[in-house]
């Protein structure tokens, strides 16, 4: 009985690892993007099926969101009138 339980837990863990590795791969794609449109396209490949929510998948999702937020922040014009622009740097 205990042996069956251990096998079931091991198999369930293996399935979750695949889902987590898939999410991690997508996170790497999103974080490698230089534009928001690239990140949006990469996010479209996130699986739409039910995926177990655990600390690891939530951490990966948070990292993806941080990367997208960084891209949006970089693309936003500054509100500081004294800040240098791209043209000033050239």
Gaussian input, Z-matrix of N, CA and C with variables (Angstrom, degrees):
# hf/3-21g

backbone

0 1
 N
 C     1     B1
 C     2     B2     1     A1
 N     3     B3     2     A2     1     D1
 C     4     B4     3     A3     2     D2
 C     5     B5     4     A4     3     D3
 N     6     B6     5     A5     4     D4
 C     7     B7     6     A6     5     D5
 C     8     B8     7     A7     6     D6
 N     9     B9     8     A8     7     D7
 C    10    B10     9     A9     8     D8
 C    11    B11    10    A10     9     D9
 N    12    B12    11    A11    10    D10
 C    13    B13    12    A12    11    D11
 C    14    B14    13    A13    12    D12
 N    15    B15    14    A14    13    D13
 C    16    B16    15    A15    14    D14
 C    17    B17    16    A16    15    D15
 N    18    B18    17    A17    16    D16
 C    19    B19    18    A18    17    D17
 C    20    B20    19    A19    18    D18
 N    21    B21    20    A20    19    D19
 C    22    B22    21    A21    20    D20
 C    23    B23    22    A22    21    D21
 N    24    B24    23    A23    22    D22
 C    25    B25    24    A24    23    D23
 C    26    B26    25    A25    24    D24
 N    27    B27    26    A26    25    D25
 C    28    B28    27    A27    26    D26
 C    29    B29    28    A28    27    D27
 N    30    B30    29    A29    28    D28
 C    31    B31    30    A30    29    D29
 C    32    B32    31    A31    30    D30
 N    33    B33    32    A32    31    D31
 C    34    B34    33    A33    32    D32
 C    35    B35    34    A34    33    D33
 N    36    B36    35    A35    34    D34
 C    37    B37    36    A36    35    D35
 C    38    B38    37    A37    36    D36
 N    39    B39    38    A38    37    D37
 C    40    B40    39    A39    38    D38
 C    41    B41    40    A40    39    D39
 N    42    B42    41    A41    40    D40
 C    43    B43    42    A42    41    D41
 C    44    B44    43    A43    42    D42
 N    45    B45    44    A44    43    D43
 C    46    B46    45    A45    44    D44
 C    47    B47    46    A46    45    D45
 N    48    B48    47    A47    46    D46
 C    49    B49    48    A48    47    D47
 C    50    B50    49    A49    48    D48
 N    51    B51    50    A50    49    D49
 C    52    B52    51    A51    50    D50
 C    53    B53    52    A52    51    D51
 N    54    B54    53    A53    52    D52
 C    55    B55    54    A54    53    D53
 C    56    B56    55    A55    54    D54
 N    57    B57    56    A56    55    D55
 C    58    B58    57    A57    56    D56
 C    59    B59    58    A58    57    D57
 N    60    B60    59    A59    58    D58
 C    61    B61    60    A60    59    D59
 C    62    B62    61    A61    60    D60
 N    63    B63    62    A62    61    D61
 C    64    B64    63    A63    62    D62
 C    65    B65    64    A64    63    D63
 N    66    B66    65    A65    64    D64
 C    67    B67    66    A66    65    D65
 C    68    B68    67    A67    66    D66
 N    69    B69    68    A68    67    D67
 C    70    B70    69    A69    68    D68
 C    71    B71    70    A70    69    D69
 N    72    B72    71    A71    70    D70
 C    73    B73    72    A72    71    D71
 C    74    B74    73    A73    72    D72
 N    75    B75    74    A74    73    D73
 C    76    B76    75    A75    74    D74
 C    77    B77    76    A76    75    D75
 N    78    B78    77    A77    76    D76
 C    79    B79    78    A78    77    D77
 C    80    B80    79    A79    78    D78
 N    81    B81    80    A80    79    D79
 C    82    B82    81    A81    80    D80
 C    83    B83    82    A82    81    D81
 N    84    B84    83    A83    82    D82
 C    85    B85    84    A84    83    D83
 C    86    B86    85    A85    84    D84
 N    87    B87    86    A86    85    D85
 C    88    B88    87    A87    86    D86
 C    89    B89    88    A88    87    D87
 N    90    B90    89    A89    88    D88
 C    91    B91    90    A90    89    D89
 C    92    B92    91    A91    90    D90
 N    93    B93    92    A92    91    D91
 C    94    B94    93    A93    92    D92
 C    95    B95    94    A94    93    D93
 N    96    B96    95    A95    94    D94
 C    97    B97    96    A96    95    D95
 C    98    B98    97    A97    96    D96
 N    99    B99    98    A98    97    D97
 C   100   B100    99    A99    98    D98
 C   101   B101   100   A100    99    D99
 N   102   B102   101   A101   100   D100
 C   103   B103   102   A102   101   D101
 C   104   B104   103   A103   102   D102
 N   105   B105   104   A104   103   D103
 C   106   B106   105   A105   104   D104
 C   107   B107   106   A106   105   D105
 N   108   B108   107   A107   106   D106
 C   109   B109   108   A108   107   D107
 C   110   B110   109   A109   108   D108
 N   111   B111   110   A110   109   D109
 C   112   B112   111   A111   110   D110
 C   113   B113   112   A112   111   D111
 N   114   B114   113   A113   112   D112
 C   115   B115   114   A114   113   D113
 C   116   B116   115   A115   114   D114
 N   117   B117   116   A116   115   D115
 C   118   B118   117   A117   116   D116
 C   119   B119   118   A118   117   D117
 N   120   B120   119   A119   118   D118
 C   121   B121   120   A120   119   D119
 C   122   B122   121   A121   120   D120
 N   123   B123   122   A122   121   D121
 C   124   B124   123   A123   122   D122
 C   125   B125   124   A124   123   D123
 N   126   B126   125   A125   124   D124
 C   127   B127   126   A126   125   D125
 C   128   B128   127   A127   126   D126
 N   129   B129   128   A128   127   D127
 C   130   B130   129   A129   128   D128
 C   131   B131   130   A130   129   D129
 N   132   B132   131   A131   130   D130
 C   133   B133   132   A132   131   D131
 C   134   B134   133   A133   132   D132
 N   135   B135   134   A134   133   D133
 C   136   B136   135   A135   134   D134
 C   137   B137   136   A136   135   D135
 N   138   B138   137   A137   136   D136
 C   139   B139   138   A138   137   D137
 C   140   B140   139   A139   138   D138
 N   141   B141   140   A140   139   D139
 C   142   B142   141   A141   140   D140
 C   143   B143   142   A142   141   D141
 N   144   B144   143   A143   142   D142
 C   145   B145   144   A144   143   D143
 C   146   B146   145   A145   144   D144
 N   147   B147   146   A146   145   D145
 C   148   B148   147   A147   146   D146
 C   149   B149   148   A148   147   D147
 N   150   B150   149   A149   148   D148
 C   151   B151   150   A150   149   D149
 C   152   B152   151   A151   150   D150
 N   153   B153   152   A152   151   D151
 C   154   B154   153   A153   152   D152
 C   155   B155   154   A154   153   D153
 N   156   B156   155   A155   154   D154
 C   157   B157   156   A156   155   D155
 C   158   B158   157   A157   156   D156
 N   159   B159   158   A158   157   D157
 C   160   B160   159   A159   158   D158
 C   161   B161   160   A160   159   D159
 N   162   B162   161   A161   160   D160
 C   163   B163   162   A162   161   D161
 C   164   B164   163   A163   162   D162
 N   165   B165   164   A164   163   D163
 C   166   B166   165   A165   164   D164
 C   167   B167   166   A166   165   D165
 N   168   B168   167   A167   166   D166
 C   169   B169   168   A168   167   D167
 C   170   B170   169   A169   168   D168
 N   171   B171   170   A170   169   D169
 C   172   B172   171   A171   170   D170
 C   173   B173   172   A172   171   D171
 N   174   B174   173   A173   172   D172
 C   175   B175   174   A174   173   D173
 C   176   B176   175   A175   174   D174
 N   177   B177   176   A176   175   D175
 C   178   B178   177   A177   176   D176
 C   179   B179   178   A178   177   D177
 N   180   B180   179   A179   178   D178
 C   181   B181   180   A180   179   D179
 C   182   B182   181   A181   180   D180
 N   183   B183   182   A182   181   D181
 C   184   B184   183   A183   182   D182
 C   185   B185   184   A184   183   D183
 N   186   B186   185   A185   184   D184
 C   187   B187   186   A186   185   D185
 C   188   B188   187   A187   186   D186
 N   189   B189   188   A188   187   D187
 C   190   B190   189   A189   188   D188
 C   191   B191   190   A190   189   D189
 N   192   B192   191   A191   190   D190
 C   193   B193   192   A192   191   D191
 C   194   B194   193   A193   192   D192
 N   195   B195   194   A194   193   D193
 C   196   B196   195   A195   194   D194
 C   197   B197   196   A196   195   D195
 N   198   B198   197   A197   196   D196
 C   199   B199   198   A198   197   D197
 C   200   B200   199   A199   198   D198
 N   201   B201   200   A200   199   D199
 C   202   B202   201   A201   200   D200
 C   203   B203   202   A202   201   D201
 N   204   B204   203   A203   202   D202
 C   205   B205   204   A204   203   D203
 C   206   B206   205   A205   204   D204
 N   207   B207   206   A206   205   D205
 C   208   B208   207   A207   206   D206
 C   209   B209   208   A208   207   D207
 N   210   B210   209   A209   208   D208
 C   211   B211   210   A210   209   D209
 C   212   B212   211   A211   210   D210
 N   213   B213   212   A212   211   D211
 C   214   B214   213   A213   212   D212
 C   215   B215   214   A214   213   D213
 N   216   B216   215   A215   214   D214
 C   217   B217   216   A216   215   D215
 C   218   B218   217   A217   216   D216
 N   219   B219   218   A218   217   D217
 C   220   B220   219   A219   218   D218
 C   221   B221   220   A220   219   D219
 N   222   B222   221   A221   220   D220
 C   223   B223   222   A222   221   D221
 C   224   B224   223   A223   222   D222
 N   225   B225   224   A224   223   D223
 C   226   B226   225   A225   224   D224
 C   227   B227   226   A226   225   D225
 N   228   B228   227   A227   226   D226
 C   229   B229   228   A228   227   D227
 C   230   B230   229   A229   228   D228
 N   231   B231   230   A230   229   D229
 C   232   B232   231   A231   230   D230
 C   233   B233   232   A232   231   D231
 N   234   B234   233   A233   232   D232
 C   235   B235   234   A234   233   D233
 C   236   B236   235   A235   234   D234
 N   237   B237   236   A236   235   D235
 C   238   B238   237   A237   236   D236
 C   239   B239   238   A238   237   D237
 N   240   B240   239   A239   238   D238
 C   241   B241   240   A240   239   D239
 C   242   B242   241   A241   240   D240
 N   243   B243   242   A242   241   D241
 C   244   B244   243   A243   242   D242
 C   245   B245   244   A244   243   D243
 N   246   B246   245   A245   244   D244
 C   247   B247   246   A246   245   D245
 C   248   B248   247   A247   246   D246
 N   249   B249   248   A248   247   D247
 C   250   B250   249   A249   248   D248
 C   251   B251   250   A250   249   D249
 N   252   B252   251   A251   250   D250
 C   253   B253   252   A252   251   D251
 C   254   B254   253   A253   252   D252
 N   255   B255   254   A254   253   D253
 C   256   B256   255   A255   254   D254
 C   257   B257   256   A256   255   D255
 N   258   B258   257   A257   256   D256
 C   259   B259   258   A258   257   D257
 C   260   B260   259   A259   258   D258
 N   261   B261   260   A260   259   D259
 C   262   B262   261   A261   260   D260
 C   263   B263   262   A262   261   D261
 N   264   B264   263   A263   262   D262
 C   265   B265   264   A264   263   D263
 C   266   B266   265   A265   264   D264
 N   267   B267   266   A266   265   D265
 C   268   B268   267   A267   266   D266
 C   269   B269   268   A268   267   D267

   B1=1.4390
   B2=1.5246
   B3=1.3071
   B4=1.4556
   B5=1.5299
   B6=1.3124
   B7=1.4615
   B8=1.5307
   B9=1.3227
   B10=1.4707
   B11=1.5207
   B12=1.3100
   B13=1.4596
   B14=1.5232
   B15=1.3068
   B16=1.4644
   B17=1.5315
   B18=1.3182
   B19=1.4612
   B20=1.5286
   B21=1.3268
   B22=1.4697
   B23=1.5235
   B24=1.2994
   B25=1.4655
   B26=1.5212
   B27=1.3244
   B28=1.4621
   B29=1.5237
   B30=1.3203
   B31=1.4633
   B32=1.5164
   B33=1.3061
   B34=1.4612
   B35=1.5186
   B36=1.2869
   B37=1.4614
   B38=1.5093
   B39=1.3158
   B40=1.4558
   B41=1.5212
   B42=1.3212
   B43=1.4610
   B44=1.5184
   B45=1.3034
   B46=1.4603
   B47=1.5176
   B48=1.3270
   B49=1.4519
   B50=1.5173
   B51=1.3493
   B52=1.4631
   B53=1.5280
   B54=1.3243
   B55=1.4567
   B56=1.5148
   B57=1.3094
   B58=1.4589
   B59=1.5154
   B60=1.3253
   B61=1.4655
   B62=1.5226
   B63=1.3293
   B64=1.4572
   B65=1.5312
   B66=1.3248
   B67=1.4644
   B68=1.5297
   B69=1.3194
   B70=1.4656
   B71=1.5272
   B72=1.3174
   B73=1.4624
   B74=1.5314
   B75=1.3277
   B76=1.4636
   B77=1.5249
   B78=1.3348
   B79=1.4740
   B80=1.5262
   B81=1.3316
   B82=1.4606
   B83=1.5259
   B84=1.3382
   B85=1.4669
   B86=1.5311
   B87=1.3325
   B88=1.4706
   B89=1.5214
   B90=1.3111
   B91=1.4650
   B92=1.5344
   B93=1.3270
   B94=1.4594
   B95=1.5239
   B96=1.3157
   B97=1.4642
   B98=1.5218
   B99=1.3203
   B100=1.4636
   B101=1.5234
   B102=1.3478
   B103=1.4607
   B104=1.5227
   B105=1.3187
   B106=1.4599
   B107=1.5243
   B108=1.3178
   B109=1.4651
   B110=1.5198
   B111=1.3111
   B112=1.4672
   B113=1.5256
   B114=1.3248
   B115=1.4634
   B116=1.5191
   B117=1.3286
   B118=1.4630
   B119=1.5209
   B120=1.3322
   B121=1.4636
   B122=1.5289
   B123=1.3238
   B124=1.4611
   B125=1.5294
   B126=1.3274
   B127=1.4626
   B128=1.5245
   B129=1.3189
   B130=1.4656
   B131=1.5196
   B132=1.3233
   B133=1.4686
   B134=1.5260
   B135=1.3293
   B136=1.4720
   B137=1.5238
   B138=1.3284
   B139=1.4703
   B140=1.5211
   B141=1.3220
   B142=1.4572
   B143=1.5211
   B144=1.3265
   B145=1.4635
   B146=1.5180
   B147=1.3179
   B148=1.4669
   B149=1.5185
   B150=1.3050
   B151=1.4561
   B152=1.5220
   B153=1.3045
   B154=1.4596
   B155=1.5304
   B156=1.3039
   B157=1.4523
   B158=1.5191
   B159=1.3125
   B160=1.4619
   B161=1.5245
   B162=1.2812
   B163=1.4667
   B164=1.5257
   B165=1.3296
   B166=1.4670
   B167=1.5231
   B168=1.3369
   B169=1.4720
   B170=1.5294
   B171=1.3267
   B172=1.4583
   B173=1.5275
   B174=1.3240
   B175=1.4635
   B176=1.5235
   B177=1.3268
   B178=1.4646
   B179=1.5216
   B180=1.3325
   B181=1.4675
   B182=1.5268
   B183=1.3129
   B184=1.4671
   B185=1.5347
   B186=1.3273
   B187=1.4624
   B188=1.5296
   B189=1.3496
   B190=1.4649
   B191=1.5251
   B192=1.3208
   B193=1.4625
   B194=1.5289
   B195=1.3269
   B196=1.4644
   B197=1.5266
   B198=1.3312
   B199=1.4653
   B200=1.5269
   B201=1.3215
   B202=1.4657
   B203=1.5247
   B204=1.3109
   B205=1.4699
   B206=1.5218
   B207=1.3198
   B208=1.4672
   B209=1.5266
   B210=1.3391
   B211=1.4612
   B212=1.5264
   B213=1.3205
   B214=1.4568
   B215=1.5308
   B216=1.3063
   B217=1.4636
   B218=1.5353
   B219=1.3219
   B220=1.4640
   B221=1.5244
   B222=1.3223
   B223=1.4518
   B224=1.5159
   B225=1.3036
   B226=1.4710
   B227=1.5254
   B228=1.3303
   B229=1.4680
   B230=1.5256
   B231=1.3071
   B232=1.4546
   B233=1.5251
   B234=1.3072
   B235=1.4577
   B236=1.5200
   B237=1.3195
   B238=1.4603
   B239=1.5268
   B240=1.3336
   B241=1.4687
   B242=1.5264
   B243=1.3313
   B244=1.4587
   B245=1.5256
   B246=1.3226
   B247=1.4653
   B248=1.5152
   B249=1.3191
   B250=1.4607
   B251=1.5182
   B252=1.3063
   B253=1.4583
   B254=1.5136
   B255=1.3006
   B256=1.4730
   B257=1.5271
   B258=1.3351
   B259=1.4507
   B260=1.5283
   B261=1.3474
   B262=1.4636
   B263=1.5183
   B264=1.2954
   B265=1.4686
   B266=1.5149
   B267=1.3142
   B268=1.4830
   B269=1.4736
   A1=110.70
   A2=117.95
   A3=122.28
   A4=109.56
   A5=115.59
   A6=120.10
   A7=110.60
   A8=117.34
   A9=121.20
   A10=110.71
   A11=116.24
   A12=120.17
   A13=110.97
   A14=117.08
   A15=121.77
   A16=110.22
   A17=117.31
   A18=121.15
   A19=110.34
   A20=116.56
   A21=119.80
   A22=111.44
   A23=116.76
   A24=120.61
   A25=109.92
   A26=117.52
   A27=121.03
   A28=111.13
   A29=117.09
   A30=120.44
   A31=111.39
   A32=117.27
   A33=120.87
   A34=109.99
   A35=117.58
   A36=121.79
   A37=111.93
   A38=117.54
   A39=121.09
   A40=110.65
   A41=117.27
   A42=120.60
   A43=110.73
   A44=117.01
   A45=120.47
   A46=111.16
   A47=117.20
   A48=120.28
   A49=110.83
   A50=116.58
   A51=119.48
   A52=109.82
   A53=116.64
   A54=120.30
   A55=111.74
   A56=116.58
   A57=120.83
   A58=111.31
   A59=116.69
   A60=119.01
   A61=110.46
   A62=117.10
   A63=120.81
   A64=109.99
   A65=116.86
   A66=120.78
   A67=111.47
   A68=116.22
   A69=120.15
   A70=110.49
   A71=117.34
   A72=121.74
   A73=109.63
   A74=117.01
   A75=121.13
   A76=110.13
   A77=116.63
   A78=120.38
   A79=110.55
   A80=116.56
   A81=120.30
   A82=111.22
   A83=116.45
   A84=120.43
   A85=110.53
   A86=115.90
   A87=120.46
   A88=110.08
   A89=117.30
   A90=120.94
   A91=112.49
   A92=117.71
   A93=120.94
   A94=111.99
   A95=117.78
   A96=122.14
   A97=111.41
   A98=114.38
   A99=121.19
   A100=111.64
   A101=117.77
   A102=121.56
   A103=109.50
   A104=115.38
   A105=119.51
   A106=111.54
   A107=117.75
   A108=119.55
   A109=110.92
   A110=117.38
   A111=121.21
   A112=109.85
   A113=116.75
   A114=121.00
   A115=111.17
   A116=116.57
   A117=119.80
   A118=111.22
   A119=116.85
   A120=120.45
   A121=110.89
   A122=117.16
   A123=120.59
   A124=110.78
   A125=117.20
   A126=120.61
   A127=112.40
   A128=116.87
   A129=120.03
   A130=112.20
   A131=117.48
   A132=120.23
   A133=112.84
   A134=117.46
   A135=120.28
   A136=107.73
   A137=117.95
   A138=120.62
   A139=112.11
   A140=115.76
   A141=120.98
   A142=112.78
   A143=116.87
   A144=120.10
   A145=110.36
   A146=114.99
   A147=119.77
   A148=109.93
   A149=114.82
   A150=120.87
   A151=106.59
   A152=116.97
   A153=118.05
   A154=110.80
   A155=114.74
   A156=120.51
   A157=108.26
   A158=114.70
   A159=119.94
   A160=108.04
   A161=116.64
   A162=120.71
   A163=111.77
   A164=116.98
   A165=119.21
   A166=112.07
   A167=117.73
   A168=119.59
   A169=110.40
   A170=117.59
   A171=120.26
   A172=111.20
   A173=117.07
   A174=121.21
   A175=110.26
   A176=116.83
   A177=121.00
   A178=110.08
   A179=117.03
   A180=121.19
   A181=110.56
   A182=117.18
   A183=121.47
   A184=110.29
   A185=116.89
   A186=120.63
   A187=111.09
   A188=116.77
   A189=120.09
   A190=110.26
   A191=116.45
   A192=121.13
   A193=110.34
   A194=117.38
   A195=120.84
   A196=111.11
   A197=116.74
   A198=120.12
   A199=111.06
   A200=116.87
   A201=120.63
   A202=109.91
   A203=117.39
   A204=121.19
   A205=110.61
   A206=117.11
   A207=121.04
   A208=110.38
   A209=116.89
   A210=120.42
   A211=111.21
   A212=116.62
   A213=119.95
   A214=110.77
   A215=116.71
   A216=120.82
   A217=110.60
   A218=117.32
   A219=120.93
   A220=111.21
   A221=117.61
   A222=121.24
   A223=114.04
   A224=116.88
   A225=121.29
   A226=109.63
   A227=116.57
   A228=118.30
   A229=110.53
   A230=115.71
   A231=120.42
   A232=110.62
   A233=116.16
   A234=121.58
   A235=111.12
   A236=115.97
   A237=121.32
   A238=109.25
   A239=118.11
   A240=119.72
   A241=113.04
   A242=117.30
   A243=120.90
   A244=112.99
   A245=117.08
   A246=120.43
   A247=109.68
   A248=115.50
   A249=119.13
   A250=109.70
   A251=116.87
   A252=122.27
   A253=109.27
   A254=116.54
   A255=121.51
   A256=109.41
   A257=118.03
   A258=120.98
   A259=111.27
   A260=117.11
   A261=120.79
   A262=111.80
   A263=117.55
   A264=121.78
   A265=113.00
   A266=117.41
   A267=120.80
   A268=112.59
   D1=-47.63
   D2=179.85
   D3=-64.68
   D4=-38.69
   D5=-179.88
   D6=-61.60
   D7=-42.08
   D8=178.45
   D9=-63.51
   D10=-41.66
   D11=178.81
   D12=-61.30
   D13=-44.27
   D14=-179.68
   D15=-63.08
   D16=-41.07
   D17=178.95
   D18=-64.92
   D19=-42.80
   D20=178.75
   D21=-62.47
   D22=-42.25
   D23=178.78
   D24=-64.64
   D25=-41.15
   D26=179.42
   D27=-63.90
   D28=-42.54
   D29=179.48
   D30=-67.34
   D31=-39.91
   D32=177.66
   D33=-63.99
   D34=-41.41
   D35=178.15
   D36=-63.59
   D37=-37.98
   D38=178.80
   D39=-65.12
   D40=-39.77
   D41=178.04
   D42=-65.81
   D43=-41.08
   D44=179.05
   D45=-65.94
   D46=-36.90
   D47=179.02
   D48=-61.80
   D49=-36.75
   D50=178.33
   D51=-64.06
   D52=-45.22
   D53=178.77
   D54=-63.17
   D55=-40.41
   D56=178.68
   D57=-67.41
   D58=-39.48
   D59=179.27
   D60=-68.33
   D61=-34.03
   D62=176.18
   D63=-64.95
   D64=-44.60
   D65=177.03
   D66=-63.42
   D67=-40.52
   D68=179.70
   D69=-63.62
   D70=-38.32
   D71=178.12
   D72=-63.78
   D73=-44.10
   D74=178.68
   D75=-65.10
   D76=-40.06
   D77=177.07
   D78=-58.98
   D79=-42.23
   D80=179.22
   D81=-62.93
   D82=-39.10
   D83=177.64
   D84=-64.87
   D85=-45.80
   D86=-178.87
   D87=-61.98
   D88=-45.45
   D89=-176.61
   D90=-71.92
   D91=-19.06
   D92=177.13
   D93=-83.11
   D94=-12.61
   D95=-177.81
   D96=-68.56
   D97=148.24
   D98=177.56
   D99=-106.08
   D100=-12.17
   D101=-179.96
   D102=-128.80
   D103=158.17
   D104=179.14
   D105=-69.14
   D106=-32.18
   D107=178.77
   D108=-66.50
   D109=-37.19
   D110=176.04
   D111=-62.74
   D112=-44.64
   D113=179.77
   D114=-64.48
   D115=-40.27
   D116=178.24
   D117=-63.08
   D118=-40.42
   D119=177.75
   D120=-64.34
   D121=-40.82
   D122=179.32
   D123=-66.49
   D124=-36.48
   D125=179.69
   D126=-67.09
   D127=-23.77
   D128=177.90
   D129=-64.91
   D130=-19.12
   D131=-179.78
   D132=-87.67
   D133=2.61
   D134=175.29
   D135=-65.69
   D136=129.98
   D137=-178.24
   D138=-58.58
   D139=137.76
   D140=-179.81
   D141=-91.90
   D142=-8.30
   D143=179.31
   D144=-77.72
   D145=166.17
   D146=-179.91
   D147=-64.02
   D148=125.20
   D149=176.71
   D150=-122.46
   D151=135.95
   D152=-178.28
   D153=-61.29
   D154=137.37
   D155=178.11
   D156=-96.29
   D157=117.97
   D158=176.14
   D159=-140.13
   D160=-179.21
   D161=-175.62
   D162=-60.05
   D163=-38.05
   D164=-177.90
   D165=-70.46
   D166=-44.36
   D167=179.90
   D168=-67.99
   D169=-34.94
   D170=177.32
   D171=-66.71
   D172=-37.09
   D173=177.92
   D174=-65.05
   D175=-43.37
   D176=178.85
   D177=-62.74
   D178=-44.04
   D179=179.30
   D180=-62.53
   D181=-41.19
   D182=178.93
   D183=-62.81
   D184=-39.88
   D185=178.84
   D186=-65.66
   D187=-38.49
   D188=176.56
   D189=-62.37
   D190=-45.25
   D191=-179.46
   D192=-62.88
   D193=-39.55
   D194=178.23
   D195=-62.13
   D196=-40.16
   D197=179.46
   D198=-66.32
   D199=-42.37
   D200=178.32
   D201=-65.20
   D202=-41.65
   D203=178.73
   D204=-62.06
   D205=-39.74
   D206=178.34
   D207=-61.90
   D208=-42.90
   D209=179.01
   D210=-63.66
   D211=-41.25
   D212=178.78
   D213=-66.26
   D214=-38.68
   D215=179.67
   D216=-66.32
   D217=-40.03
   D218=179.13
   D219=-66.72
   D220=-31.43
   D221=-178.33
   D222=-84.35
   D223=-10.49
   D224=-178.34
   D225=-81.12
   D226=133.17
   D227=176.87
   D228=-67.99
   D229=148.16
   D230=-179.09
   D231=-76.42
   D232=151.06
   D233=177.13
   D234=-99.28
   D235=-0.50
   D236=179.98
   D237=-84.37
   D238=115.70
   D239=-178.03
   D240=-68.51
   D241=-20.08
   D242=-178.98
   D243=-91.82
   D244=-4.69
   D245=-178.33
   D246=-71.65
   D247=143.36
   D248=178.26
   D249=-74.81
   D250=149.82
   D251=178.44
   D252=-101.53
   D253=173.02
   D254=178.16
   D255=-60.54
   D256=-38.14
   D257=-179.14
   D258=-65.54
   D259=-34.21
   D260=179.22
   D261=-68.54
   D262=-29.26
   D263=-176.56
   D264=-77.28
   D265=-16.89
   D266=-175.71
   D267=-83.70

